[in-house]
Amino acid sequence: MGKIEWAMWANEQALASGLILLTGGIVGVAGQFRGWQFAAYAVAAGVFVCLLEYPRSKRSKGTSVERSGQYCFTVCVKAFGPLTRNYYVRAFLHAAICVPGGFMLATVLGCVCLGIASLIYLVAAIRGEHWEPILPRKEVRKPITESIKNPPQNPPPRPPAEIRRKRVDDLEGAAYDNPISVTDNE
Amino acid sequence: MGNFAANEGLSVFVILVWLGINAFLFVQFYMAFLVERWFYTRVLLGQALSWARAPAACLNFNCMLILLPVCRNLLTLLRGSIQCCSRTAARQLDRNLTFHKLVAYMIAFHTAVHIVAHLFNFEYFMDAQLNRNSSLLPFILSEIGTGDNASFLNPIRSNETNPTIVMFTTIAGLTGVAITLALILIITSSMEVIRRSYFEVFWYTHHLFVIFFIGLVFHGFGRIVRGQTAASLKTNIPDVCADQFEDWGTNGSNCAVPEFAGNPPMTWKWVVGPMILYVCERLVRIYRSHQKVVITKVVMHPSKTLELQMKRKGFHMEVGQYVFIQCPSVSRLEWHPFTLTSAPEEDYFSAHIRIVGDWTQALYEACVGDKTEPQEAWKLPRLAIDGPFGTASEDVFRYEVVMLVGAGIGVTPFASILKSVWYKRIQNNQDVFTKKIYFYWLCPETEAFEWFADLLQSLEGQMTEKGMTDFLSYNIYLTRWKETEAAHFRVHHEAENDPITGLKQKTLYGKPNWDNEFTNIESKHPGTKAGVFLCGPPALGKSLEKQCLSHSEADVKFIFNKENF
């Protein structure tokens, strides 16, 4: 499995874990389970993880596929600089976030899934991967070379319409010389 | 609208039947737990009991279904036998992967409902043990069976525990966690992004389904969901006795203490059949892989395309079929699908493989490497072939008018068809049902033309010889080019043969105007059923499908067939 970027799978797994943590937390709070405080924490943690993981990283090789509407999230995540760029930080962050989820049944599944995502991120970090934002490409326009001169502002001078009209019966007589020379500006 | 029914009718019908069965099972099993037998269980759990059991039944049904669409050999067998009766039904079997994914999503959905309901169940069971007040019915019910540990109702047997510990100490809980984790890992690694980029991760992780099915079968062995036994229902009628719970079993009361037992596990009955079928499928694949495959010729084409010509004893193929190729020296577990590019009339079979990923690159190095002089035959790697498996292209000769559209390497199944056409019509002079073929090849780069252009050139020559130039009408579209190339084309525009392919038919630039093409064909062939065959990207498929639906009016019907890996 030489060319795989583990971070891509870790990202999918972490996003799924965030959703599972969020769902478990909502169930725990709505059902007023014992230990609902852990469930409330899970709701917040789930939302945070989802926001962090939603923007996909740019792949080092190949085309990156964005998630729809991820641009604003990319900007937010990019603002944290090295904290979000480095996958070691993410691995430890997810490992730390998932721990309180283990104290309540409703959030245990989210906790384990996030733990697995953390492990995959660790593998990605060890292999030297890092998060790159997907930004819209700026079009680089070629500078206009000097050989193109300014286009003319006025139409070329022409004699009036009667003289210009083609006289089919007398082609010889219809030819005329332009009164003003029509050559390039010197 | 009529053509929508012809194209999609059977699919819609199958989906509706499947959804209907799901809904039916859900409601049926929901109601099954509202009967008297479960009265006391519902005192503890309320509606959450039914909400957990109903998706469980749907899960049994869907887990039974999910293995079936991936039994390729079984499907090819079915396809062969159905084809004589109904072409539409046979086409339905081409959508097996789509159905597999739909069933997988349904499994994920029902798992979610099942888990949420059980979260509530665990909480209610725990509540019953924690509120240790003899004047509460739930507590009295939880105390039943403390002596013999057999006739109890509440699976949580003491108040010195918590739901998480209980989950990890029961069979149902442990297997539940294991199979849910397996399911989540399978789903996240099957996302399109991962699947298309790193097939290996997807393939290996998908084998967690073995853990899933084993866990699923053992999930109900703990008999943790308990209802009143039939014998006990005679001595303790819930409607009457529920209010007199403080007097149960005492002298003078006509209500005995109720006894409970769990249902026997049911899941194995649902999944054992498909599991056996799948095991047979894998055995067939292993058997086929041990049959000796000899590589007779290796050709390296431009645009990083490798052609392998092979022979295997007893190999028989139809047009447009595909095989799975395994190369043990590259990877023992990976089987990758490739369309066969040879015709059935030839004495060898071949595949054109584009070098894009790990496996194909390693295969290239094993077969060719950097050697420029001819290889010894015994140095070539051993291969295993599974197949051939049939897909949509087999149907080509059943239509009177055929439109073949291939994008890039997607032209490979049509190479097989065109070669077969050449052999049949021109060599054997057989009469084929197909009267006219319109062939469209969309390609982003010029080198990719080379191996296929040779085929087209020979076809062109043969057809001119026999005077049958109007049988095949082909159009090649170059969709991307560089400025230097464009200058070259412009200069050679007037030449008799095309500057890129060397064919008499000129290459066209850009993308085809499908509306015009369809209208053109429609006007030339009124009153026929035209088959449209595509092997290419989904976006192209969508636009072609739309064109098929919009152009199928009263007399001409365009039937769309898509082939995709």
Interface residues (C-beta under 8 A of the other chain):
Chain A: M1 G2 K3 I4 E5 M8 W9 E12 Q13 A16 I20 T23 G24 V27 G28 G31 F33 R34 R56 R59 G62 V65 G102 F103 M104 L105 A106 V108 L109 V112 C113 I116
Chain B: A112 I115 V116 L119 F120 F122 E123 M126 N162 P163 T164 M167 V177 T180 L181 I184 L185 I187 T188 S189 M191 V193 I194 S197 Y198 E200 V201 G357 D358
